């Protein structure tokens, strides 16, 4: 019986040794492969992150340039607006002065001078007259259409 039991026990012990040796080797392979996968995954993630950051920087630079251009355009438009407001005030003053002259001369019966002044007002005003200027024209035309008796000097 010993003759049968010893080879069986030897075979069992050898197979257990082989099992543990194989298992240990497989664990090392898995660990090495997992480490390689982690490194390549990190490298891939790192490369993706670099590309993303590069694109993000480019976008930021483009937006900064566009913002700078828009700021310059706003400055220019503010300057133009200020110039137009000043010009509008000057023209309004001229129209008011000419209107007063027209009313004064019309009240004295100088129709030809009144007509000349109306032409000047129209030239100053152009086709873009404001509401106030249009009202002045209406007043001038009302005075011309219904003149009072000319005063003699």
Steps between C-alpha positions, in 0.01 A plus 500: 500500500786729569614436156181651366462772760846657460470564122148638547614734778801604294280573200258700714779707653659558159171610347435740791851644458442541127165666566646758738802569276275554198265720697786714628639544148160598363457760776832656410400515133169660587676755721756583231234528230278709725794731568567534128133570435497762775808669359365499146162619631671779690704592195187500286312711756796731535521546121124567479530749783788677323297525179198629690708763678661605174159544333375683807794742490444563129132571564585738782749686280238534224239627745747750648581632151131527414429675829782745436365577152150551637631736768676706234182508293299617803753779562475609137119492505493706820725761344287514186184525710646786700599683181153451355336628818718812495428556131128453563507762779685746278253448216207539736642831623546619140146396409364681807693815412384490138143437610511804724636707213226373269231585752647844561541582132160360409337714763664801330375395156826391335368197314801448270741494797269257677506268201882508495518417868257212456726361228796520739305320772404228254863461393616473860229258590512280191260210477574371851321766702417440862152546639592841647637628171190382315286689751704814435442462126128473563510819706697681229259383230203605713644849538569522127155374404324739742723805506405786721488848359857608419627767729626816340823644616 
